[in-house]
Amino acid sequence: MQKIGLIIIAAVFFILSSAVYTVDETQVAIKLRLGEIVSVEKEPGLKFKTPFVNNVVKFDARIQTLDAPAERFLTGEKKNVIVDSYVKWRIIDAERFYKSTGGNLARTNNRLAQIIKTGLKSEFSKRTIADVVSGERSEIMANIVKLAAKDIGEFGIEIVDVRIKRIDLSQEVSNSVYRRMQAERHRVAKEFRSMGAEEAEIIRAGADKERTIILANAYRDSEIIRGEGDAMSANNYAKAYSQNSDFYSFHRSLESYKKSFANQNDVLVLSPNTEFFRHFNPEAK
């Protein structure tokens, strides 16, 4: 009898637990009766249902992120680019969402990815690489959102945002761009080297001219100074000779002796009666 009571209590507890369910504030729930939608519960809290008759399907009402795989698209100039993008979306009509997709998120993401891919293909085919890389991303994303909104209305969802994370050139295009950039850099470098060589020649020619002028002026000044010195020396010699010719002659002879006998190894074979030794031989005067 006690066992029967426990079984009855367990059965009642099971029935009661099957009759209630909770809806979180981040969720939206659909109550079904034999597969048919009875109601949509958006308010959070404790809810009731008929056991064994109603069942509940819950969906996340928050913004979902679809990180689409990178795709290859052809631009208006027939160049391949690889585009990596993502989509932000959320459920706005749970009943329509359930009817159109069966509540299958994977199916929804696949369909949404195809819609976004079609939109990106259409937008990129109208633009050049420079357009999509530099200045028209915002316009592209806004156009995709508008186009996608027409196709996703039946799914009971809305696209919150579409973003392009990265745009890469294909390997062939990248190599071509790099080659053009390299050629352009070589051209600029060659131009700068040519300009530098020209400037160097101008500077070198100016320096050579300046050097020649400086040397010529220096030589001219040195010759003038040397001439003035020689004139002054000759004048001094003349004055000295006029004042005392014997002393002048003796001094000049001493200078000659000093220069002639500068090296002790020098040997001179001369007659003592020559003019050279006239100051050593008083009789020769």
DANORJO-V828122 format. One line per field, one symbol per residue. phi: phi as a letter, one per 40 degrees, with the letter a starting at -180 (. if undefined). Layout:
# DANORJO-V828122
phi = ???
This chain:
# DANORJO-V828122
phi = .ccccccccccccccccccbabbcccbbbbcbbfgcccabbbccicbbacdgbbbbbbbccccbbbccccbcbbcccgbcbbbbbabbaacbbcccccccbggcccccccccccccccccccccccbcccccccbbccccccccccccdccbdccgbbccabbccabbcccccdcccccccccccccccccccccccccccccccccccccccccccccccccccccccccccccccccccccaccccccccccccccccbcbcccbbbbccccccbcccbdccc
